[in-house]
Amino acid sequence: MDELFEILDDLLGIEVQMESGIDILKSLEDLYMQKEAEISEETGEMMKTSEERKLAIFSRSYMESMRKNLRDAIERLDDASIESLYEEHKRGK
């Protein structure tokens, strides 16, 4: 059972790292958007979304999807561990 809790801790650590990566990608997306706005202001033309910004948006969306899948797995493992502890407790009586 301790092994299961260690795995849950590791998965939660990975989730925190993914959240940091998502924040970085959001910052990049904002930076590229700001640069696009500055160029548009200078030229007076509406600028298309840059490839860099598109990549940041795509990567962030992908990581958010992975984080959701990880969160679902953590919740299932957590539920399984609670059920397992309950079963151990019942057998101990």
PDB file with one MODEL, atoms N, CA, C and O in Angstrom:
MODEL        1
ATOM      1  N   MET A   1       0.823  -1.194   0.000  1.00  0.00           N
ATOM      2  CA  MET A   1       0.000   0.000   0.000  1.00  0.00           C
ATOM      3  C   MET A   1       0.867   1.258   0.000  1.00  0.00           C
ATOM      4  O   MET A   1       0.528   2.253  -0.641  1.00  0.00           O
ATOM      5  N   ASP A   2       1.992   1.208   0.726  1.00  0.00           N
ATOM      6  CA  ASP A   2       2.900   2.356   0.744  1.00  0.00           C
ATOM      7  C   ASP A   2       3.411   2.665  -0.662  1.00  0.00           C
ATOM      8  O   ASP A   2       3.607   3.825  -1.023  1.00  0.00           O
ATOM      9  N   GLU A   3       3.622   1.612  -1.444  1.00  0.00           N
ATOM     10  CA  GLU A   3       4.091   1.790  -2.809  1.00  0.00           C
ATOM     11  C   GLU A   3       3.076   2.586  -3.629  1.00  0.00           C
ATOM     12  O   GLU A   3       3.451   3.436  -4.437  1.00  0.00           O
ATOM     13  N   LEU A   4       1.805   2.308  -3.420  1.00  0.00           N
ATOM     14  CA  LEU A   4       0.748   3.025  -4.138  1.00  0.00           C
ATOM     15  C   LEU A   4       0.759   4.505  -3.776  1.00  0.00           C
ATOM     16  O   LEU A   4       0.591   5.360  -4.645  1.00  0.00           O
ATOM     17  N   PHE A   5       0.954   4.805  -2.508  1.00  0.00           N
ATOM     18  CA  PHE A   5       1.007   6.206  -2.082  1.00  0.00           C
ATOM     19  C   PHE A   5       2.242   6.909  -2.651  1.00  0.00           C
ATOM     20  O   PHE A   5       2.184   8.094  -2.977  1.00  0.00           O
ATOM     21  N   GLU A   6       3.359   6.183  -2.773  1.00  0.00           N
ATOM     22  CA  GLU A   6       4.554   6.763  -3.386  1.00  0.00           C
ATOM     23  C   GLU A   6       4.295   7.086  -4.857  1.00  0.00           C
ATOM     24  O   GLU A   6       4.713   8.132  -5.352  1.00  0.00           O
ATOM     25  N   ILE A   7       3.610   6.190  -5.543  1.00  0.00           N
ATOM     26  CA  ILE A   7       3.265   6.422  -6.950  1.00  0.00           C
ATOM     27  C   ILE A   7       2.353   7.633  -7.075  1.00  0.00           C
ATOM     28  O   ILE A   7       2.538   8.467  -7.961  1.00  0.00           O
ATOM     29  N   LEU A   8       1.377   7.727  -6.197  1.00  0.00           N
ATOM     30  CA  LEU A   8       0.478   8.893  -6.224  1.00  0.00           C
ATOM     31  C   LEU A   8       1.252  10.188  -6.000  1.00  0.00           C
ATOM     32  O   LEU A   8       0.994  11.189  -6.668  1.00  0.00           O
ATOM     33  N   ASP A   9       2.197  10.173  -5.067  1.00  0.00           N
ATOM     34  CA  ASP A   9       3.027  11.358  -4.826  1.00  0.00           C
ATOM     35  C   ASP A   9       3.836  11.724  -6.071  1.00  0.00           C
ATOM     36  O   ASP A   9       3.944  12.896  -6.430  1.00  0.00           O
ATOM     37  N   ASP A  10       4.406  10.698  -6.726  1.00  0.00           N
ATOM     38  CA  ASP A  10       5.179  10.949  -7.946  1.00  0.00           C
ATOM     39  C   ASP A  10       4.294  11.551  -9.036  1.00  0.00           C
ATOM     40  O   ASP A  10       4.694  12.494  -9.718  1.00  0.00           O
ATOM     41  N   LEU A  11       3.101  11.005  -9.192  1.00  0.00           N
ATOM     42  CA  LEU A  11       2.181  11.517 -10.211  1.00  0.00           C
ATOM     43  C   LEU A  11       1.754  12.951  -9.909  1.00  0.00           C
ATOM     44  O   LEU A  11       1.623  13.771 -10.817  1.00  0.00           O
ATOM     45  N   LEU A  12       1.542  13.242  -8.642  1.00  0.00           N
ATOM     46  CA  LEU A  12       1.191  14.619  -8.273  1.00  0.00           C
ATOM     47  C   LEU A  12       2.354  15.567  -8.567  1.00  0.00           C
ATOM     48  O   LEU A  12       2.138  16.710  -8.971  1.00  0.00           O
ATOM     49  N   GLY A  13       3.580  15.098  -8.366  1.00  0.00           N
ATOM     50  CA  GLY A  13       4.755  15.901  -8.707  1.00  0.00           C
ATOM     51  C   GLY A  13       4.835  16.168 -10.200  1.00  0.00           C
ATOM     52  O   GLY A  13       5.169  17.275 -10.622  1.00  0.00           O
ATOM     53  N   ILE A  14       4.529  15.156 -10.999  1.00  0.00           N
ATOM     54  CA  ILE A  14       4.513  15.328 -12.451  1.00  0.00           C
ATOM     55  C   ILE A  14       3.435  16.332 -12.845  1.00  0.00           C
ATOM     56  O   ILE A  14       3.644  17.157 -13.733  1.00  0.00           O
ATOM     57  N   GLU A  15       2.293  16.261 -12.190  1.00  0.00           N
ATOM     58  CA  GLU A  15       1.207  17.197 -12.495  1.00  0.00           C
ATOM     59  C   GLU A  15       1.648  18.643 -12.219  1.00  0.00           C
ATOM     60  O   GLU A  15       1.336  19.548 -12.993  1.00  0.00           O
ATOM     61  N   VAL A  16       2.364  18.852 -11.129  1.00  0.00           N
ATOM     62  CA  VAL A  16       2.865  20.192 -10.797  1.00  0.00           C
ATOM     63  C   VAL A  16       3.853  20.664 -11.869  1.00  0.00           C
ATOM     64  O   VAL A  16       3.823  21.826 -12.274  1.00  0.00           O
ATOM     65  N   GLN A  17       4.723  19.766 -12.325  1.00  0.00           N
ATOM     66  CA  GLN A  17       5.673  20.120 -13.383  1.00  0.00           C
ATOM     67  C   GLN A  17       4.936  20.473 -14.675  1.00  0.00           C
ATOM     68  O   GLN A  17       5.309  21.420 -15.367  1.00  0.00           O
ATOM     69  N   MET A  18       3.907  19.723 -14.990  1.00  0.00           N
ATOM     70  CA  MET A  18       3.122  20.015 -16.194  1.00  0.00           C
ATOM     71  C   MET A  18       2.454  21.375 -16.076  1.00  0.00           C
ATOM     72  O   MET A  18       2.388  22.126 -17.049  1.00  0.00           O
ATOM     73  N   GLU A  19       1.966  21.687 -14.904  1.00  0.00           N
ATOM     74  CA  GLU A  19       1.327  22.986 -14.679  1.00  0.00           C
ATOM     75  C   GLU A  19       2.337  24.110 -14.908  1.00  0.00           C
ATOM     76  O   GLU A  19       1.994  25.144 -15.482  1.00  0.00           O
ATOM     77  N   SER A  20       3.558  23.918 -14.469  1.00  0.00           N
ATOM     78  CA  SER A  20       4.610  24.918 -14.707  1.00  0.00           C
ATOM     79  C   SER A  20       4.880  25.070 -16.200  1.00  0.00           C
ATOM     80  O   SER A  20       5.031  26.185 -16.697  1.00  0.00           O
ATOM     81  N   GLY A  21       4.939  23.959 -16.906  1.00  0.00           N
ATOM     82  CA  GLY A  21       5.142  24.000 -18.354  1.00  0.00           C
ATOM     83  C   GLY A  21       4.009  24.718 -19.064  1.00  0.00           C
ATOM     84  O   GLY A  21       4.241  25.475 -20.007  1.00  0.00           O
ATOM     85  N   ILE A  22       2.799  24.487 -18.619  1.00  0.00           N
ATOM     86  CA  ILE A  22       1.626  25.154 -19.198  1.00  0.00           C
ATOM     87  C   ILE A  22       1.718  26.658 -18.968  1.00  0.00           C
ATOM     88  O   ILE A  22       1.403  27.449 -19.857  1.00  0.00           O
ATOM     89  N   ASP A  23       2.149  27.046 -17.780  1.00  0.00           N
ATOM     90  CA  ASP A  23       2.308  28.482 -17.478  1.00  0.00           C
ATOM     91  C   ASP A  23       3.367  29.121 -18.376  1.00  0.00           C
ATOM     92  O   ASP A  23       3.192  30.244 -18.850  1.00  0.00           O
ATOM     93  N   ILE A  24       4.465  28.402 -18.607  1.00  0.00           N
ATOM     94  CA  ILE A  24       5.522  28.923 -19.477  1.00  0.00           C
ATOM     95  C   ILE A  24       5.000  29.097 -20.899  1.00  0.00           C
ATOM     96  O   ILE A  24       5.255  30.115 -21.542  1.00  0.00           O
ATOM     97  N   LEU A  25       4.268  28.094 -21.388  1.00  0.00           N
ATOM     98  CA  LEU A  25       3.725  28.185 -22.739  1.00  0.00           C
ATOM     99  C   LEU A  25       2.717  29.323 -22.861  1.00  0.00           C
ATOM    100  O   LEU A  25       2.651  29.981 -23.899  1.00  0.00           O
ATOM    101  N   LYS A  26       1.937  29.560 -21.820  1.00  0.00           N
ATOM    102  CA  LYS A  26       0.990  30.677 -21.828  1.00  0.00           C
ATOM    103  C   LYS A  26       1.751  31.997 -21.891  1.00  0.00           C
ATOM    104  O   LYS A  26       1.337  32.916 -22.598  1.00  0.00           O
ATOM    105  N   SER A  27       2.847  32.099 -21.167  1.00  0.00           N
ATOM    106  CA  SER A  27       3.674  33.312 -21.199  1.00  0.00           C
ATOM    107  C   SER A  27       4.251  33.535 -22.595  1.00  0.00           C
ATOM    108  O   SER A  27       4.276  34.661 -23.091  1.00  0.00           O
ATOM    109  N   LEU A  28       4.718  32.450 -23.229  1.00  0.00           N
ATOM    110  CA  LEU A  28       5.225  32.569 -24.593  1.00  0.00           C
ATOM    111  C   LEU A  28       4.134  33.028 -25.556  1.00  0.00           C
ATOM    112  O   LEU A  28       4.351  33.893 -26.404  1.00  0.00           O
ATOM    113  N   GLU A  29       2.970  32.432 -25.405  1.00  0.00           N
ATOM    114  CA  GLU A  29       1.830  32.813 -26.243  1.00  0.00           C
ATOM    115  C   GLU A  29       1.525  34.307 -26.090  1.00  0.00           C
ATOM    116  O   GLU A  29       1.304  35.005 -27.080  1.00  0.00           O
ATOM    117  N   ASP A  30       1.516  34.785 -24.859  1.00  0.00           N
ATOM    118  CA  ASP A  30       1.266  36.208 -24.594  1.00  0.00           C
ATOM    119  C   ASP A  30       2.359  37.089 -25.188  1.00  0.00           C
ATOM    120  O   ASP A  30       2.072  38.158 -25.726  1.00  0.00           O
ATOM    121  N   LEU A  31       3.619  36.642 -25.093  1.00  0.00           N
ATOM    122  CA  LEU A  31       4.735  37.395 -25.638  1.00  0.00           C
ATOM    123  C   LEU A  31       4.601  37.531 -27.156  1.00  0.00           C
ATOM    124  O   LEU A  31       4.758  38.623 -27.702  1.00  0.00           O
ATOM    125  N   TYR A  32       4.311  36.422 -27.831  1.00  0.00           N
ATOM    126  CA  TYR A  32       4.148  36.465 -29.286  1.00  0.00           C
ATOM    127  C   TYR A  32       2.951  37.328 -29.685  1.00  0.00           C
ATOM    128  O   TYR A  32       2.997  38.033 -30.694  1.00  0.00           O
ATOM    129  N   MET A  33       1.887  37.270 -28.895  1.00  0.00           N
ATOM    130  CA  MET A  33       0.718  38.091 -29.186  1.00  0.00           C
ATOM    131  C   MET A  33       1.078  39.575 -29.063  1.00  0.00           C
ATOM    132  O   MET A  33       0.648  40.394 -29.876  1.00  0.00           O
ATOM    133  N   GLN A  34       1.861  39.908 -28.053  1.00  0.00           N
ATOM    134  CA  GLN A  34       2.284  41.290 -27.852  1.00  0.00           C
ATOM    135  C   GLN A  34       3.159  41.758 -29.021  1.00  0.00           C
ATOM    136  O   GLN A  34       3.002  42.876 -29.512  1.00  0.00           O
ATOM    137  N   LYS A  35       4.081  40.894 -29.462  1.00  0.00           N
ATOM    138  CA  LYS A  35       4.931  41.248 -30.595  1.00  0.00           C
ATOM    139  C   LYS A  35       4.098  41.449 -31.859  1.00  0.00           C
ATOM    140  O   LYS A  35       4.353  42.371 -32.635  1.00  0.00           O
ATOM    141  N   GLU A  36       3.107  40.591 -32.065  1.00  0.00           N
ATOM    142  CA  GLU A  36       2.232  40.729 -33.228  1.00  0.00           C
ATOM    143  C   GLU A  36       1.475  42.056 -33.164  1.00  0.00           C
ATOM    144  O   GLU A  36       1.313  42.735 -34.178  1.00  0.00           O
ATOM    145  N   ALA A  37       1.021  42.414 -31.988  1.00  0.00           N
ATOM    146  CA  ALA A  37       0.301  43.675 -31.822  1.00  0.00           C
ATOM    147  C   ALA A  37       1.204  44.861 -32.108  1.00  0.00           C
ATOM    148  O   ALA A  37       0.772  45.829 -32.734  1.00  0.00           O
ATOM    149  N   GLU A  38       2.461  44.801 -31.656  1.00  0.00           N
ATOM    150  CA  GLU A  38       3.412  45.888 -31.910  1.00  0.00           C
ATOM    151  C   GLU A  38       3.682  46.041 -33.404  1.00  0.00           C
ATOM    152  O   GLU A  38       3.721  47.157 -33.920  1.00  0.00           O
ATOM    153  N   ILE A  39       3.870  44.918 -34.097  1.00  0.00           N
ATOM    154  CA  ILE A  39       4.112  44.966 -35.549  1.00  0.00           C
ATOM    155  C   ILE A  39       2.886  45.533 -36.257  1.00  0.00           C
ATOM    156  O   ILE A  39       3.013  46.355 -37.164  1.00  0.00           O
ATOM    157  N   SER A  40       1.702  45.095 -35.842  1.00  0.00           N
ATOM    158  CA  SER A  40       0.468  45.605 -36.447  1.00  0.00           C
ATOM    159  C   SER A  40       0.331  47.106 -36.229  1.00  0.00           C
ATOM    160  O   SER A  40      -0.104  47.838 -37.118  1.00  0.00           O
ATOM    161  N   GLU A  41       0.706  47.552 -35.038  1.00  0.00           N
ATOM    162  CA  GLU A  41       0.626  48.977 -34.717  1.00  0.00           C
ATOM    163  C   GLU A  41       1.592  49.780 -35.582  1.00  0.00           C
ATOM    164  O   GLU A  41       1.265  50.868 -36.056  1.00  0.00           O
ATOM    165  N   GLU A  42       2.793  49.220 -35.777  1.00  0.00           N
ATOM    166  CA  GLU A  42       3.803  49.906 -36.594  1.00  0.00           C
ATOM    167  C   GLU A  42       3.404  49.971 -38.065  1.00  0.00           C
ATOM    168  O   GLU A  42       3.569  50.998 -38.724  1.00  0.00           O
ATOM    169  N   THR A  43       2.876  48.857 -38.567  1.00  0.00           N
ATOM    170  CA  THR A  43       2.559  48.780 -39.999  1.00  0.00           C
ATOM    171  C   THR A  43       1.153  49.264 -40.313  1.00  0.00           C
ATOM    172  O   THR A  43       0.851  49.616 -41.453  1.00  0.00           O
ATOM    173  N   GLY A  44       0.306  49.280 -39.312  1.00  0.00           N
ATOM    174  CA  GLY A  44      -1.085  49.651 -39.538  1.00  0.00           C
ATOM    175  C   GLY A  44      -1.896  48.540 -40.182  1.00  0.00           C
ATOM    176  O   GLY A  44      -3.045  48.750 -40.572  1.00  0.00           O
ATOM    177  N   GLU A  45      -1.305  47.364 -40.295  1.00  0.00           N
ATOM    178  CA  GLU A  45      -1.991  46.211 -40.894  1.00  0.00           C
ATOM    179  C   GLU A  45      -2.272  45.161 -39.831  1.00  0.00           C
ATOM    180  O   GLU A  45      -1.545  45.015 -38.849  1.00  0.00           O
ATOM    181  N   MET A  46      -3.344  44.447 -40.068  1.00  0.00           N
ATOM    182  CA  MET A  46      -3.681  43.342 -39.165  1.00  0.00           C
ATOM    183  C   MET A  46      -2.725  42.189 -39.459  1.00  0.00           C
ATOM    184  O   MET A  46      -2.607  41.751 -40.604  1.00  0.00           O
ATOM    185  N   MET A  47      -2.056  41.710 -38.445  1.00  0.00           N
ATOM    186  CA  MET A  47      -1.080  40.640 -38.652  1.00  0.00           C
ATOM    187  C   MET A  47      -1.707  39.291 -38.336  1.00  0.00           C
ATOM    188  O   MET A  47      -2.512  39.156 -37.414  1.00  0.00           O
ATOM    189  N   LYS A  48      -1.316  38.294 -39.128  1.00  0.00           N
ATOM    190  CA  LYS A  48      -1.776  36.933 -38.858  1.00  0.00           C
ATOM    191  C   LYS A  48      -1.071  36.393 -37.622  1.00  0.00           C
ATOM    192  O   LYS A  48      -0.020  36.890 -37.217  1.00  0.00           O
ATOM    193  N   THR A  49      -1.669  35.371 -37.036  1.00  0.00           N
ATOM    194  CA  THR A  49      -1.035  34.705 -35.897  1.00  0.00           C
ATOM    195  C   THR A  49       0.263  34.060 -36.361  1.00  0.00           C
ATOM    196  O   THR A  49       0.279  33.327 -37.350  1.00  0.00           O
ATOM    197  N   SER A  50       1.347  34.333 -35.650  1.00  0.00           N
ATOM    198  CA  SER A  50       2.660  33.791 -36.027  1.00  0.00           C
ATOM    199  C   SER A  50       2.707  32.283 -35.790  1.00  0.00           C
ATOM    200  O   SER A  50       1.950  31.725 -34.996  1.00  0.00           O
ATOM    201  N   GLU A  51       3.629  31.650 -36.515  1.00  0.00           N
ATOM    202  CA  GLU A  51       3.814  30.203 -36.350  1.00  0.00           C
ATOM    203  C   GLU A  51       4.264  29.879 -34.926  1.00  0.00           C
ATOM    204  O   GLU A  51       3.872  28.859 -34.359  1.00  0.00           O
ATOM    205  N   GLU A  52       5.081  30.749 -34.362  1.00  0.00           N
ATOM    206  CA  GLU A  52       5.556  30.533 -32.987  1.00  0.00           C
ATOM    207  C   GLU A  52       4.391  30.554 -32.006  1.00  0.00           C
ATOM    208  O   GLU A  52       4.299  29.714 -31.112  1.00  0.00           O
ATOM    209  N   ARG A  53       3.512  31.520 -32.187  1.00  0.00           N
ATOM    210  CA  ARG A  53       2.351  31.611 -31.289  1.00  0.00           C
ATOM    211  C   ARG A  53       1.434  30.410 -31.473  1.00  0.00           C
ATOM    212  O   ARG A  53       0.920  29.863 -30.497  1.00  0.00           O
ATOM    213  N   LYS A  54       1.225  29.996 -32.725  1.00  0.00           N
ATOM    214  CA  LYS A  54       0.391  28.810 -32.985  1.00  0.00           C
ATOM    215  C   LYS A  54       0.973  27.581 -32.289  1.00  0.00           C
ATOM    216  O   LYS A  54       0.246  26.777 -31.706  1.00  0.00           O
ATOM    217  N   LEU A  55       2.304  27.454 -32.363  1.00  0.00           N
ATOM    218  CA  LEU A  55       2.965  26.314 -31.720  1.00  0.00           C
ATOM    219  C   LEU A  55       2.804  26.367 -30.206  1.00  0.00           C
ATOM    220  O   LEU A  55       2.563  25.341 -29.569  1.00  0.00           O
ATOM    221  N   ALA A  56       2.937  27.561 -29.626  1.00  0.00           N
ATOM    222  CA  ALA A  56       2.759  27.715 -28.176  1.00  0.00           C
ATOM    223  C   ALA A  56       1.325  27.363 -27.776  1.00  0.00           C
ATOM    224  O   ALA A  56       1.105  26.696 -26.765  1.00  0.00           O
ATOM    225  N   ILE A  57       0.347  27.813 -28.574  1.00  0.00           N
ATOM    226  CA  ILE A  57      -1.066  27.516 -28.291  1.00  0.00           C
ATOM    227  C   ILE A  57      -1.312  26.009 -28.373  1.00  0.00           C
ATOM    228  O   ILE A  57      -1.935  25.423 -27.488  1.00  0.00           O
ATOM    229  N   PHE A  58      -0.812  25.389 -29.452  1.00  0.00           N
ATOM    230  CA  PHE A  58      -0.998  23.947 -29.636  1.00  0.00           C
ATOM    231  C   PHE A  58      -0.344  23.165 -28.502  1.00  0.00           C
ATOM    232  O   PHE A  58      -0.951  22.258 -27.932  1.00  0.00           O
ATOM    233  N   SER A  59       0.893  23.521 -28.180  1.00  0.00           N
ATOM    234  CA  SER A  59       1.628  22.806 -27.119  1.00  0.00           C
ATOM    235  C   SER A  59       0.929  22.940 -25.774  1.00  0.00           C
ATOM    236  O   SER A  59       0.828  21.973 -25.019  1.00  0.00           O
ATOM    237  N   ARG A  60       0.444  24.149 -25.478  1.00  0.00           N
ATOM    238  CA  ARG A  60      -0.257  24.366 -24.207  1.00  0.00           C
ATOM    239  C   ARG A  60      -1.535  23.537 -24.157  1.00  0.00           C
ATOM    240  O   ARG A  60      -1.839  22.916 -23.139  1.00  0.00           O
ATOM    241  N   SER A  61      -2.283  23.528 -25.260  1.00  0.00           N
ATOM    242  CA  SER A  61      -3.518  22.735 -25.302  1.00  0.00           C
ATOM    243  C   SER A  61      -3.226  21.250 -25.117  1.00  0.00           C
ATOM    244  O   SER A  61      -3.955  20.544 -24.420  1.00  0.00           O
ATOM    245  N   TYR A  62      -2.150  20.786 -25.752  1.00  0.00           N
ATOM    246  CA  TYR A  62      -1.758  19.383 -25.632  1.00  0.00           C
ATOM    247  C   TYR A  62      -1.386  19.045 -24.191  1.00  0.00           C
ATOM    248  O   TYR A  62      -1.802  18.016 -23.660  1.00  0.00           O
ATOM    249  N   MET A  63      -0.599  19.919 -23.562  1.00  0.00           N
ATOM    250  CA  MET A  63      -0.199  19.672 -22.169  1.00  0.00           C
ATOM    251  C   MET A  63      -1.396  19.739 -21.228  1.00  0.00           C
ATOM    252  O   MET A  63      -1.456  18.984 -20.257  1.00  0.00           O
ATOM    253  N   GLU A  64      -2.351  20.632 -21.498  1.00  0.00           N
ATOM    254  CA  GLU A  64      -3.553  20.701 -20.665  1.00  0.00           C
ATOM    255  C   GLU A  64      -4.356  19.410 -20.786  1.00  0.00           C
ATOM    256  O   GLU A  64      -4.909  18.927 -19.798  1.00  0.00           O
ATOM    257  N   SER A  65      -4.422  18.852 -21.985  1.00  0.00           N
ATOM    258  CA  SER A  65      -5.109  17.578 -22.189  1.00  0.00           C
ATOM    259  C   SER A  65      -4.394  16.448 -21.448  1.00  0.00           C
ATOM    260  O   SER A  65      -5.034  15.617 -20.803  1.00  0.00           O
ATOM    261  N   MET A  66      -3.059  16.424 -21.545  1.00  0.00           N
ATOM    262  CA  MET A  66      -2.281  15.409 -20.821  1.00  0.00           C
ATOM    263  C   MET A  66      -2.474  15.551 -19.319  1.00  0.00           C
ATOM    264  O   MET A  66      -2.611  14.556 -18.608  1.00  0.00           O
ATOM    265  N   ARG A  67      -2.486  16.810 -18.832  1.00  0.00           N
ATOM    266  CA  ARG A  67      -2.670  17.044 -17.395  1.00  0.00           C
ATOM    267  C   ARG A  67      -4.041  16.544 -16.949  1.00  0.00           C
ATOM    268  O   ARG A  67      -4.168  15.969 -15.868  1.00  0.00           O
ATOM    269  N   LYS A  68      -5.072  16.759 -17.776  1.00  0.00           N
ATOM    270  CA  LYS A  68      -6.414  16.281 -17.425  1.00  0.00           C
ATOM    271  C   LYS A  68      -6.420  14.752 -17.349  1.00  0.00           C
ATOM    272  O   LYS A  68      -6.991  14.178 -16.422  1.00  0.00           O
ATOM    273  N   ASN A  69      -5.791  14.100 -18.317  1.00  0.00           N
ATOM    274  CA  ASN A  69      -5.721  12.636 -18.292  1.00  0.00           C
ATOM    275  C   ASN A  69      -4.961  12.141 -17.062  1.00  0.00           C
ATOM    276  O   ASN A  69      -5.352  11.157 -16.435  1.00  0.00           O
ATOM    277  N   LEU A  70      -3.881  12.826 -16.728  1.00  0.00           N
ATOM    278  CA  LEU A  70      -3.110  12.474 -15.533  1.00  0.00           C
ATOM    279  C   LEU A  70      -3.951  12.667 -14.279  1.00  0.00           C
ATOM    280  O   LEU A  70      -3.949  11.812 -13.394  1.00  0.00           O
ATOM    281  N   ARG A  71      -4.669  13.778 -14.197  1.00  0.00           N
ATOM    282  CA  ARG A  71      -5.537  14.064 -13.047  1.00  0.00           C
ATOM    283  C   ARG A  71      -6.594  12.964 -12.899  1.00  0.00           C
ATOM    284  O   ARG A  71      -6.867  12.511 -11.787  1.00  0.00           O
ATOM    285  N   ASP A  72      -7.189  12.534 -14.022  1.00  0.00           N
ATOM    286  CA  ASP A  72      -8.184  11.451 -13.985  1.00  0.00           C
ATOM    287  C   ASP A  72      -7.558  10.161 -13.462  1.00  0.00           C
ATOM    288  O   ASP A  72      -8.166   9.454 -12.659  1.00  0.00           O
ATOM    289  N   ALA A  73      -6.337   9.852 -13.919  1.00  0.00           N
ATOM    290  CA  ALA A  73      -5.648   8.640 -13.458  1.00  0.00           C
ATOM    291  C   ALA A  73      -5.344   8.724 -11.965  1.00  0.00           C
ATOM    292  O   ALA A  73      -5.504   7.744 -11.237  1.00  0.00           O
ATOM    293  N   ILE A  74      -4.910   9.887 -11.516  1.00  0.00           N
ATOM    294  CA  ILE A  74      -4.619  10.083 -10.087  1.00  0.00           C
ATOM    295  C   ILE A  74      -5.880   9.866  -9.265  1.00  0.00           C
ATOM    296  O   ILE A  74      -5.842   9.203  -8.229  1.00  0.00           O
ATOM    297  N   GLU A  75      -6.987  10.418  -9.719  1.00  0.00           N
ATOM    298  CA  GLU A  75      -8.247  10.256  -8.981  1.00  0.00           C
ATOM    299  C   GLU A  75      -8.674   8.796  -8.929  1.00  0.00           C
ATOM    300  O   GLU A  75      -9.163   8.328  -7.901  1.00  0.00           O
ATOM    301  N   ARG A  76      -8.489   8.061 -10.053  1.00  0.00           N
ATOM    302  CA  ARG A  76      -8.845   6.637 -10.050  1.00  0.00           C
ATOM    303  C   ARG A  76      -7.945   5.855  -9.101  1.00  0.00           C
ATOM    304  O   ARG A  76      -8.415   4.993  -8.359  1.00  0.00           O
ATOM    305  N   LEU A  77      -6.645   6.160  -9.127  1.00  0.00           N
ATOM    306  CA  LEU A  77      -5.722   5.489  -8.209  1.00  0.00           C
ATOM    307  C   LEU A  77      -6.042   5.827  -6.762  1.00  0.00           C
ATOM    308  O   LEU A  77      -5.995   4.964  -5.885  1.00  0.00           O
ATOM    309  N   ASP A  78      -6.366   7.082  -6.524  1.00  0.00           N
ATOM    310  CA  ASP A  78      -6.700   7.520  -5.175  1.00  0.00           C
ATOM    311  C   ASP A  78      -7.956   6.795  -4.686  1.00  0.00           C
ATOM    312  O   ASP A  78      -8.004   6.324  -3.550  1.00  0.00           O
ATOM    313  N   ASP A  79      -8.963   6.707  -5.545  1.00  0.00           N
ATOM    314  CA  ASP A  79     -10.181   5.979  -5.186  1.00  0.00           C
ATOM    315  C   ASP A  79      -9.878   4.509  -4.916  1.00  0.00           C
ATOM    316  O   ASP A  79     -10.418   3.921  -3.979  1.00  0.00           O
ATOM    317  N   ALA A  80      -9.010   3.915  -5.741  1.00  0.00           N
ATOM    318  CA  ALA A  80      -8.644   2.509  -5.567  1.00  0.00           C
ATOM    319  C   ALA A  80      -7.900   2.307  -4.258  1.00  0.00           C
ATOM    320  O   ALA A  80      -8.114   1.307  -3.573  1.00  0.00           O
ATOM    321  N   SER A  81      -7.025   3.247  -3.899  1.00  0.00           N
ATOM    322  CA  SER A  81      -6.269   3.097  -2.660  1.00  0.00           C
ATOM    323  C   SER A  81      -7.178   3.244  -1.449  1.00  0.00           C
ATOM    324  O   SER A  81      -7.006   2.541  -0.453  1.00  0.00           O
ATOM    325  N   ILE A  82      -8.142   4.150  -1.528  1.00  0.00           N
ATOM    326  CA  ILE A  82      -9.099   4.313  -0.427  1.00  0.00           C
ATOM    327  C   ILE A  82      -9.927   3.042  -0.273  1.00  0.00           C
ATOM    328  O   ILE A  82     -10.159   2.572   0.841  1.00  0.00           O
ATOM    329  N   GLU A  83     -10.371   2.491  -1.403  1.00  0.00           N
ATOM    330  CA  GLU A  83     -11.149   1.246  -1.375  1.00  0.00           C
ATOM    331  C   GLU A  83     -10.307   0.112  -0.791  1.00  0.00           C
ATOM    332  O   GLU A  83     -10.803  -0.698  -0.008  1.00  0.00           O
ATOM    333  N   SER A  84      -9.031   0.062  -1.176  1.00  0.00           N
ATOM    334  CA  SER A  84      -8.140  -0.979  -0.682  1.00  0.00           C
ATOM    335  C   SER A  84      -7.933  -0.844   0.831  1.00  0.00           C
ATOM    336  O   SER A  84      -7.953  -1.841   1.553  1.00  0.00           O
ATOM    337  N   LEU A  85      -7.739   0.371   1.302  1.00  0.00           N
ATOM    338  CA  LEU A  85      -7.585   0.595   2.745  1.00  0.00           C
ATOM    339  C   LEU A  85      -8.848   0.183   3.495  1.00  0.00           C
ATOM    340  O   LEU A  85      -8.773  -0.395   4.579  1.00  0.00           O
ATOM    341  N   TYR A  86      -9.999   0.481   2.918  1.00  0.00           N
ATOM    342  CA  TYR A  86     -11.265   0.108   3.547  1.00  0.00           C
ATOM    343  C   TYR A  86     -11.380  -1.410   3.637  1.00  0.00           C
ATOM    344  O   TYR A  86     -11.802  -1.950   4.659  1.00  0.00           O
ATOM    345  N   GLU A  87     -11.000  -2.093   2.556  1.00  0.00           N
ATOM    346  CA  GLU A  87     -11.060  -3.563   2.553  1.00  0.00           C
ATOM    347  C   GLU A  87     -10.091  -4.144   3.586  1.00  0.00           C
ATOM    348  O   GLU A  87     -10.434  -5.096   4.287  1.00  0.00           O
ATOM    349  N   GLU A  88      -8.887  -3.579   3.686  1.00  0.00           N
ATOM    350  CA  GLU A  88      -7.922  -4.046   4.684  1.00  0.00           C
ATOM    351  C   GLU A  88      -8.486  -3.836   6.101  1.00  0.00           C
ATOM    352  O   GLU A  88      -8.342  -4.691   6.975  1.00  0.00           O
ATOM    353  N   HIS A  89      -9.120  -2.693   6.299  1.00  0.00           N
ATOM    354  CA  HIS A  89      -9.699  -2.401   7.608  1.00  0.00           C
ATOM    355  C   HIS A  89     -10.807  -3.405   7.951  1.00  0.00           C
ATOM    356  O   HIS A  89     -10.891  -3.877   9.085  1.00  0.00           O
ATOM    357  N   LYS A  90     -11.649  -3.726   6.973  1.00  0.00           N
ATOM    358  CA  LYS A  90     -12.732  -4.693   7.203  1.00  0.00           C
ATOM    359  C   LYS A  90     -12.173  -6.068   7.531  1.00  0.00           C
ATOM    360  O   LYS A  90     -12.702  -6.760   8.402  1.00  0.00           O
ATOM    361  N   ARG A  91     -11.106  -6.473   6.843  1.00  0.00           N
ATOM    362  CA  ARG A  91     -10.505  -7.794   7.104  1.00  0.00           C
ATOM    363  C   ARG A  91      -9.848  -7.830   8.473  1.00  0.00           C
ATOM    364  O   ARG A  91      -9.785  -8.884   9.106  1.00  0.00           O
ATOM    365  N   GLY A  92      -9.359  -6.686   8.934  1.00  0.00           N
ATOM    366  CA  GLY A  92      -8.670  -6.612  10.225  1.00  0.00           C
ATOM    367  C   GLY A  92      -9.610  -6.747  11.406  1.00  0.00           C
ATOM    368  O   GLY A  92      -9.176  -7.064  12.514  1.00  0.00           O
ATOM    369  N   LYS A  93     -10.890  -6.508  11.180  1.00  0.00           N
ATOM    370  CA  LYS A  93     -11.870  -6.592  12.296  1.00  0.00           C
ATOM    371  C   LYS A  93     -12.223  -8.009  12.605  1.00  0.00           C
ATOM    372  O   LYS A  93     -13.024  -8.264  13.504  1.00  0.00           O
TER     373      LYS A  93
ENDMDL
END
